[in-house]
Amino acid sequence: MPNFWFDHIHIFSTDREELAKFYVEKFGAKIIDRRTFGEDRIAVHLDLNGTEILCSQANDSHAAGLHHIGIRTDDLPGAVKELKKKGVKFTSGIIDAPPKFKLTHLKAMPENVDIELQNGTIHDLPLVK
């Protein structure tokens, strides 16, 4: 059986730098780095005492607000299979994000919270140079 654990929250903002600054100034979060998520999508990566927060720029395809929570697993294909047997509906197939990050999305019912189920961590994605 796959193991699961909390990984991160991902928030989109009309000003990602101001959003990151809010968590730094008000709660003592630390900016770890900036990460790319394909095609010029950059997230400011924060650590709030062990909780990872990604701050990204809102755009036409991503409205401002909480976008998703990330849950990590040690067996993504097995987790997808097990969750489908339990009636969970996925909104994407498994996506490869080289070099070694894989993810899929599902909706947690009944509130339709988007969950990014992932194998690997944000640290497996490239830093912005």
C-alpha positions in Angstrom: 0.0 0.0 0.0 1.4 3.4 -0.9 2.3 5.9 1.9 0.9 9.4 1.8 2.0 12.7 3.6 1.4 16.4 3.3 3.9 18.2 1.0 2.8 21.8 0.2 0.1 24.4 -0.5 0.2 26.4 -3.7 -1.3 29.9 -3.8 -1.7 32.1 -6.8 -1.7 35.9 -6.4 -2.0 39.1 -8.4 1.5 39.8 -7.0 3.5 36.7 -6.0 6.3 38.8 -4.5 3.9 40.7 -2.2 2.3 37.4 -1.2 5.6 35.9 -0.3 6.6 39.1 1.5 3.4 38.8 3.6 4.3 35.3 4.8 7.9 36.4 5.5 7.0 39.6 7.4 3.9 38.4 9.2 4.8 34.8 10.1 8.5 34.5 9.7 8.6 32.3 6.6 11.9 32.0 4.8 12.3 32.3 1.1 14.1 29.1 0.0 14.3 29.7 -3.7 12.3 30.3 -6.9 11.3 27.4 -9.0 10.1 27.1 -12.6 7.0 25.1 -13.5 7.3 25.2 -17.3 6.8 28.0 -19.8 7.9 30.9 -17.6 5.8 30.0 -14.6 7.8 30.8 -11.5 6.9 30.2 -7.9 8.5 31.8 -4.9 9.2 28.8 -2.6 8.8 29.5 1.1 9.4 27.4 4.3 7.1 28.2 7.2 8.6 26.1 10.0 8.5 22.9 7.8 5.4 23.8 5.8 6.1 24.5 2.2 4.2 27.3 0.5 4.5 28.1 -3.2 3.5 31.6 -4.3 2.8 32.0 -8.0 1.5 34.7 -10.3 -2.2 34.6 -11.1 -2.9 34.6 -14.9 -5.7 33.8 -17.4 -5.6 30.1 -16.5 -5.0 30.4 -12.8 -7.1 32.7 -10.7 -5.8 34.3 -7.5 -6.4 32.2 -4.3 -5.6 28.7 -3.0 -4.9 26.6 -6.1 -4.2 23.2 -4.5 -2.6 21.2 -1.7 0.2 18.8 -2.5 0.2 15.3 -1.1 3.2 13.1 -1.7 3.3 9.4 -2.1 6.1 6.9 -2.5 4.2 5.0 -5.2 2.3 7.2 -7.6 1.0 4.6 -10.0 0.0 2.3 -7.1 -1.7 5.2 -5.3 -3.7 6.2 -8.5 -4.8 2.6 -8.9 -5.9 2.3 -5.2 -7.7 5.6 -5.2 -9.6 4.9 -8.4 -10.8 1.6 -6.8 -12.1 3.8 -4.0 -14.1 6.0 -6.4 -11.7 8.9 -6.6 -11.9 10.9 -9.9 -8.7 12.3 -11.4 -8.6 15.4 -13.4 -5.3 14.6 -15.2 -3.2 11.6 -16.0 0.3 11.2 -14.6 2.5 14.0 -15.8 6.3 13.8 -15.9 8.1 16.9 -14.8 11.8 16.1 -15.5 14.2 15.2 -14.2 12.3 12.9 -11.6 9.1 14.6 -10.5 5.7 13.1 -11.4 2.3 14.3 -10.5 -1.5 14.0 -11.1 -4.5 16.0 -10.0 -7.7 14.9 -8.3 -10.7 16.6 -6.7 -11.3 15.9 -3.0 -15.1 15.6 -2.5 -17.5 17.0 -1.5 -15.8 20.4 -1.7 -13.8 19.9 -4.9 -10.5 20.8 -3.4 -7.8 20.3 -5.9 -5.1 17.9 -4.7 -1.8 17.4 -6.5 -0.7 13.9 -5.8 3.0 13.7 -6.5 6.0 11.4 -6.5 9.1 13.4 -5.7 9.2 16.9 -4.2 9.4 20.4 -5.4 13.2 20.2 -4.8 13.3 17.9 -7.9 12.4 20.8 -10.2 14.9 23.3 -11.6 15.8 26.5 -9.8 15.4 29.8 -11.7 18.7 31.2 -12.7 
